[in-house]
């Protein structure tokens, strides 16, 4: 299974890791995926997306 957020489509970020001698090697920063059940369906979404959904739900219900 690929590491892609099922709601936002967020993917891994690629860049270089630099050694002390400035040698560049490719590295990837994976998305922090969590399995969550929403409306009875299992979704693999990022921790950032979960935080945003909780904020949106609180705003909809008028909570602080």
N, CA, C and O of each residue as an XYZ file, in Angstrom:
256
protein
N       0.832     -1.175      0.000
C       0.000      0.000      0.000
C       0.886      1.251      0.000
O       1.833      1.338      0.782
N       0.592      2.193     -0.848
C       1.419      3.394     -0.928
C       1.106      4.327      0.236
O       0.002      4.320      0.780
N       2.094      5.122      0.603
C       1.940      6.035      1.732
C       1.387      7.370      1.241
O       2.110      8.360      1.131
N       0.078      7.369      0.947
C      -0.609      8.563      0.463
C      -1.833      8.797      1.336
O      -2.576      7.862      1.635
N      -2.042     10.039      1.743
C      -3.225     10.423      2.508
C      -4.452     10.253      1.615
O      -4.502     10.811      0.519
N      -5.443      9.487      2.078
C      -6.600      9.169      1.244
C      -7.547     10.360      1.065
O      -8.321     10.377      0.108
N      -7.509     11.345      1.950
C      -8.385     12.507      1.813
C      -7.736     13.648      1.050
O      -8.346     14.218      0.146
N      -6.508     13.982      1.406
C      -5.864     15.151      0.809
C      -4.915     14.816     -0.326
O      -4.552     15.701     -1.102
N      -4.500     13.550     -0.443
C      -3.557     13.161     -1.486
C      -2.124     13.521     -1.172
O      -1.268     13.496     -2.056
N      -1.850     13.859      0.091
C      -0.501     14.221      0.504
C       0.422     13.013      0.372
O       0.054     11.895      0.732
N       1.638     13.255     -0.154
C       2.599     12.176     -0.410
C       3.922     12.460      0.280
O       4.092     13.487      0.936
N       4.856     11.530      0.120
C       6.186     11.697      0.695
C       6.917     12.857      0.022
O       6.696     13.166     -1.149
N       7.788     13.483      0.800
C       8.591     14.592      0.309
C      10.027     14.079      0.112
O      10.554     13.375      0.973
N      10.646     14.423     -0.996
C      11.996     13.941     -1.300
C      12.991     15.080     -1.194
O      12.682     16.232     -1.499
N      14.190     14.732     -0.754
C      15.247     15.729     -0.647
C      16.584     15.045     -0.513
O      16.709     13.849     -0.776
N      17.582     15.799     -0.104
C      18.925     15.264      0.061
C      19.321     15.237      1.523
O      19.001     16.149      2.286
N      20.017     14.187      1.901
C      20.658     14.117      3.205
C      22.113     14.503      2.971
O      22.761     13.975      2.067
N      22.623     15.413      3.778
C      23.993     15.900      3.576
C      24.908     15.406      4.683
O      24.601     15.540      5.868
N      26.042     14.831      4.279
C      27.033     14.373      5.248
C      27.935     15.542      5.639
O      27.800     16.646      5.112
N      28.850     15.287      6.563
C      29.787     16.334      6.970
C      30.701     16.743      5.823
O      31.171     17.879      5.776
N      30.955     15.816      4.896
C      31.790     16.150      3.742
C      30.940     16.660      2.572
O      31.426     16.756      1.445
N      29.687     16.982      2.839
C      28.760     17.591      1.884
C      28.350     16.648      0.752
O      27.955     17.113     -0.317
N      28.438     15.334      0.966
C      27.956     14.362     -0.020
C      26.444     14.269      0.098
O      25.906     14.124      1.196
N      25.765     14.352     -1.032
C      24.300     14.316     -1.043
C      23.810     12.906     -1.365
O      24.224     12.302     -2.355
N      22.928     12.395     -0.518
C      22.252     11.122     -0.794
C      20.751     11.376     -0.688
O      20.293     12.123      0.176
N      19.998     10.743     -1.579
C      18.554     10.975     -1.619
C      17.886     10.376     -0.388
O      18.253      9.292      0.066
N      16.913     11.087      0.140
C      16.137     10.598      1.268
C      14.682     10.994      1.066
O      14.373     11.847      0.234
N      13.792     10.374      1.828
C      12.383     10.731      1.729
C      11.813     10.939      3.115
O      12.169     10.236      4.060
N      10.926     11.909      3.225
C      10.205     12.167      4.466
C       8.792     11.666      4.249
O       8.021     12.262      3.497
N       8.452     10.560      4.914
C       7.142      9.966      4.743
C       6.074     10.741      5.500
O       6.366     11.462      6.454
N       4.853     10.582      5.064
C       3.704     11.191      5.718
C       3.366     10.353      6.945
O       3.437      9.125      6.895
N       2.999     11.008      8.047
C       2.626     10.326      9.284
C       1.185      9.827      9.152
O       0.246     10.501      9.577
N       1.018      8.638      8.560
C      -0.311      8.096      8.295
C      -0.846      7.328      9.488
O      -0.124      6.576     10.142
N      -2.129      7.534      9.758
C      -2.840      6.835     10.817
C      -4.095      6.227     10.209
O      -4.697      6.811      9.308
N      -4.491      5.056     10.699
C      -5.728      4.428     10.243
C      -6.857      4.881     11.152
O      -6.803      4.697     12.368
N      -7.886      5.478     10.547
C      -9.006      6.043     11.293
C     -10.297      5.565     10.655
O     -10.374      5.392      9.438
N     -11.312      5.351     11.484
C     -12.628      4.980     10.959
C     -13.502      6.223     10.941
O     -13.711      6.864     11.971
N     -14.003      6.552      9.775
C     -14.920      7.682      9.613
C     -16.150      7.162      8.888
O     -16.051      6.661      7.768
N     -17.301      7.279      9.520
C     -18.569      6.785      8.977
C     -18.500      5.308      8.610
O     -19.060      4.890      7.597
N     -17.815      4.522      9.427
C     -17.735      3.087      9.208
C     -16.721      2.644      8.173
O     -16.612      1.448      7.898
N     -15.977      3.567      7.592
C     -14.960      3.215      6.600
C     -13.583      3.488      7.170
O     -13.373      4.480      7.867
N     -12.641      2.594      6.869
C     -11.267      2.786      7.315
C     -10.513      3.634      6.305
O     -10.465      3.326      5.114
N      -9.929      4.710      6.813
C      -9.157      5.607      5.958
C      -7.758      5.741      6.529
O      -7.571      5.766      7.746
N      -6.774      5.827      5.641
C      -5.401      6.121      6.058
C      -5.152      7.592      5.772
O      -4.920      7.990      4.631
N      -5.204      8.399      6.839
C      -5.028      9.843      6.688
C      -3.898     10.302      7.593
O      -3.547      9.634      8.565
N      -3.339     11.446      7.258
C      -2.191     11.961      8.001
C      -2.645     12.559      9.330
O      -3.811     12.917      9.502
N      -1.708     12.659     10.258
C      -1.989     13.237     11.571
C      -2.421     14.692     11.428
O      -3.279     15.158     12.178
N      -1.846     15.404     10.490
C      -2.228     16.799     10.242
C      -3.678     16.888      9.778
O      -4.399     17.798     10.187
N      -4.115     15.960      8.934
C      -5.494     15.946      8.455
C      -6.454     15.651      9.599
O      -7.530     16.245      9.668
N      -6.081     14.739     10.501
C      -6.916     14.433     11.658
C      -7.095     15.675     12.526
O      -8.196     15.968     12.991
N      -5.997     16.399     12.740
C      -6.049     17.619     13.548
C      -6.964     18.657     12.901
O      -7.742     19.317     13.590
N      -6.872     18.800     11.589
C      -7.707     19.759     10.873
C      -9.176     19.363     10.948
O     -10.037     20.221     11.140
N      -9.474     18.069     10.796
C     -10.855     17.602     10.879
C     -11.445     17.846     12.261
O     -12.613     18.217     12.382
N     -10.643     17.638     13.303
C     -11.122     17.894     14.668
C     -11.417     19.375     14.874
O     -12.396     19.730     15.530
N     -10.562     20.250     14.308
C     -10.800     21.689     14.416
C     -12.071     22.089     13.676
O     -12.849     22.906     14.169
N     -12.284     21.513     12.488
C     -13.479     21.838     11.709
C     -14.738     21.356     12.411
O     -15.763     22.035     12.371
N     -14.679     20.187     13.058
C     -15.825     19.663     13.783
C     -16.135     20.533     14.998
O     -17.302     20.774     15.308
N     -15.096     21.006     15.687
C     -15.310     21.868     16.845
C     -15.933     23.199     16.429
O     -16.806     23.721     17.123
N     -15.483     23.753     15.290
C     -16.054     25.005     14.795
C     -17.513     24.831     14.393
O     -18.326     25.732     14.594
N     -17.844     23.677     13.825
C     -19.216     23.423     13.398
C     -20.160     23.304     14.578
O     -21.334     23.659     14.478
N     -19.651     22.805     15.698
C     -20.477     22.634     16.884
C     -20.389     23.830     17.836
O     -21.044     23.845     18.878
N     -19.598     24.809     17.486
C     -19.494     26.021     18.292
C     -18.677     25.850     19.559
O     -18.873     26.590     20.523
N     -17.766     24.890     19.576
C     -16.925     24.670     20.747
C     -15.656     25.493     20.649
O     -15.324     26.021     19.588
N     -14.950     25.597     21.765
C     -13.656     26.280     21.749
C     -12.549     25.353     22.053
O     -11.389     25.764     22.080
